[in-house]
């Protein structure tokens, strides 16, 4: 800035300003003179007026002979020049690095019920092909069938004894007619499916009853509660009320009113299928994984109750404090449904809103990952959890491994000819989370007992040993004649996604083995899912971040869990791994980790994965 000091403003009724920079210029009055410049000025002005008049006439009289003559005589498009420009643009696109991904990708699954069922079908085929034990389907389709076998009419319109649930017809396209507010809306119907009434599923530890409803009335500024208009609670519905006890479900959250009541009227009918999510964790990946899997369970039960819902557009509704700014998993939930989820804490119901078709999920204190008890080890595969992994990976563009093989290798006759796949080893870190908690008065004994004191030493061990392993591989022959090549994905992160078998183009190429360390605390959810979704061997200490193992490719991953003595006997993550068909190993460690012990486990699994192709 200039250091020039301006004089104080003089006292006057009109403001004055500092002088403009430069020499003072004096305006002089002089007589107009005809000059060449003045003549040119008026000629050009006249030409401009004629041009404007030309386009005005064409616009006002487009069918006149003058307009046709003028437009027909215009210069045609130079097709050769256009083709050259297009080829140039394609040349630019060809030079872009494909490993960077597709820029500007926006994805939203408008028909999630249909997509979930498709991946469930794939999951069942993959589990069967691998001959995995589903423990008689306790956590698979048989569980959903058991729910459905106990289906009951909870509340039906007065005078009707409905034996089956019939969804209300809704608009399915932009060409379908909107709801006419002058037409009366039918009474509410609610069907529920309790888990504990079936002899197959009565072992479930908590009462649970997901429900499907038509023509619910919302209550302004109420998140959980609804109104049922003109329907009577059945005898079976009353019995279910008693069975559910203190557990909340749609029946206990519904106020019954008569159809002629003012509150029964509809100013707006939401013509889509609303999937109500009852419980939400906003930051712990394991609890979020439970919520995601429970959402699939509710969707599968609902589509058995009302198959017509499969081909409807869906929108999620969150009834707990699901905020945009505090929820780490908003980018995931936002990809489900034709519309962004409705967050009732931010966008509550208004008076006169009626819901055409609604699916109510139930948290009920247990999920497929914890229903059998977290203190008990089991190895049951679950086609539902397997399908959940496929579905939520799909939302981020991650294909199932069985669908991403080269076409010429999909035939079973060529199975033995499949090329080797690269091996990605990922360490999930807690270091930055622990550091933050210590500095912000959020430290606890539970955090302290799981804190690894020598994590940098462990990471260095992975780097040096993997590099040495591949350096000696041609001599040892451990990875065939070509050996392996070590790639530090921390230095070149874009290589991490290159995990398809097609990336090893021939048996003459060395096998890529990569390593990366990821601290979920400091990375966006998309980055976390990208890394875990392309991981072969996932290593981490016991903690919520291991819930991200939901995004490992089902049936194709290895999970190594490090446990200090204080968390021994907690089988959360073993359950996740076994339900999705992954290899699993637990290592007992001290807070000061024996890095040789961990490395030997990782090395052993690298060899096993390499041998399996």
Secondary structure, 3 states (H helix, E strand, C coil): CCCCCCCCCCCCCCCCCCCCCCCCCCCCCCCCCCCHHHHHHHHHHHHHHHHHHHHHHHHHCCCCHHHHHHHHCCCCCCHHHHHHHHHHHHHHHHCCCHHHCCCCCCCCECCHHHHHHHHHHHHHHHHHHHCCCCCCCCCCHHHHHHHHHCEEEEEEECCCCCCCCCCCCCCCCCCCCCCCCCCCCCCCEEEEEECCCCCCCCCCCCCCEEEEEEEEEECCCCCCCEEEECEEECHHHHHHHHHHCCCCCCCCCEEEECCCCHHHCCCEEEEEEEEEECCCCCCCHHHHHHHHHHHHHHHHHHHHHCHHHHHCCEEEEECCCCCCCCCCCHHHHCCECCCCCEECCCCCCCCCEEEEEEEECCCCCCCCCCCCCCCCCCCCCCHHHHHHHHHHHHCCCCCCHHHCCCHHHCCHHHHHHCCCCCEEEEEECCHHHHHHHHHCCCCCHHHHHHCCCCHHHHHHHHHHHHHHHHHCHHHHCCCCCCCEEEEECCCCHHHHHCCCHHHCCCCCCCEEEEEEEECHHHCCHHHHHHHHHCCCEEEEECCHHHHHHHHCCCCCCEEEEEECHHHCCCCHHHHHHHHCCCEEEEEECCCCCCHHHHHHHHHHHHHHHHHHC
